[in-house]
């Protein structure tokens, strides 16, 4: 039964973003121009990656690649992963020099400890509560010990259905808003140490949350 539920929301998310991919790219392409605080956070994340000697970074739920491309401009060896073939197609079209892979954060097809850092920028917002733990476990598995994780999400308590978006195209996704304390608890359970968090209002979200965390090392890490 759990797998049926997982497949259902994943299928709806994939289909919805396939439908809106072109409009999504057009409407969000210059969004970072309007969000200086988010740019500062992304620059901080890029600096943390460089401080750890560089290495690959995964942008999970990359959409049409705008954050992936921005991080590359900041000198990060970054690649994108997204569930939607339509979004990946547009990302490859708009950013032909970058790597974009089709994949799901619920079954992340990356080797253990293979990336220096990972970013999930407003890409956990459609993940049901009972899937957050397994998703964060995948994040921890692929990040090297001590590596940074940057999350962006909508802050709040409610979940709502989104049936239309990005140019008026039909969608069928549930948008989850979460409080910082809940996200922090999930991260702690998954093996991350939260370094900082903040709430802000901008073009990205009327009430957005940003969390910077690190993968905790354990005695079994080499």
Secondary structure, 3 states (H helix, E strand, C coil): CHHHHHHHHHHHHHHHHHHHHHHHHHHHCCHHHHCHHHHHHHHHHHHHHHHCCCCEEEEECCCCCHHHHHHHHCCCEEEEEECCHHHHHHHHHHCCCCCEEECCHHHCCCCCCCECEEEEECCCCCCCHHHHHHHHHHHHHHECCCCEEEEEEECCCCEEEEEEECCCEEEEEEEECCCHHHHHHHHHHHCEEEEEEEEECCCCCCCEEEEEEEECCCCCCC
